[in-house]
Amino acid sequence: MPEKIKLDTEFITLGQFLKLAEIIQSGGMAKWFLSEHEVFINGEQDQRRGRKLRAGDKVQISGFGEFVITD
């Protein structure tokens, strides 16, 4: 079952998500992390740290698990 990540705002960026989900320690690590790991959002690969994630989006990261954005 995917881990749920709750939003307080309309959306967050993929970089902010990685920090919120405690996958990276700081926002500065996002660019490096995304260049080293395959990230799938709703089944499509996306490496843009500015990608907006909204409630209902599903994020899959190999080796880290599955997450779903909720509001």
NORBEL-V917142 format. One record per residue. N is the residue number from 1. RES is the residue in three letters. NEAR is the number of other C-alpha atoms within 8 Angstrom. Layout:
# NORBEL-V917142
{{N;RES;NEAR} {N;RES;NEAR}}
This chain:
# NORBEL-V917142
{{1;MET;3} {2;PRO;7} {3;GLU;8} {4;LYS;8} {5;ILE;10} {6;LYS;7} {7;LEU;11} {8;ASP;5} {9;THR;5} {10;GLU;7} {11;PHE;9} {12;ILE;11} {13;THR;11} {14;LEU;12} {15;GLY;11} {16;GLN;9} {17;PHE;9} {18;LEU;12} {19;LYS;12} {20;LEU;8} {21;ALA;8} {22;GLU;7} {23;ILE;8} {24;ILE;11} {25;GLN;7} {26;SER;7} {27;GLY;10} {28;GLY;5} {29;MET;9} {30;ALA;12} {31;LYS;9} {32;TRP;7} {33;PHE;9} {34;LEU;12} {35;SER;8} {36;GLU;6} {37;HIS;8} {38;GLU;11} {39;VAL;12} {40;PHE;11} {41;ILE;11} {42;ASN;7} {43;GLY;8} {44;GLU;6} {45;GLN;8} {46;ASP;9} {47;GLN;8} {48;ARG;7} {49;ARG;10} {50;GLY;7} {51;ARG;8} {52;LYS;8} {53;LEU;10} {54;ARG;10} {55;ALA;11} {56;GLY;7} {57;ASP;10} {58;LYS;11} {59;VAL;12} {60;GLN;12} {61;ILE;11} {62;SER;8} {63;GLY;4} {64;PHE;7} {65;GLY;9} {66;GLU;11} {67;PHE;11} {68;VAL;13} {69;ILE;14} {70;THR;10} {71;ASP;6}}
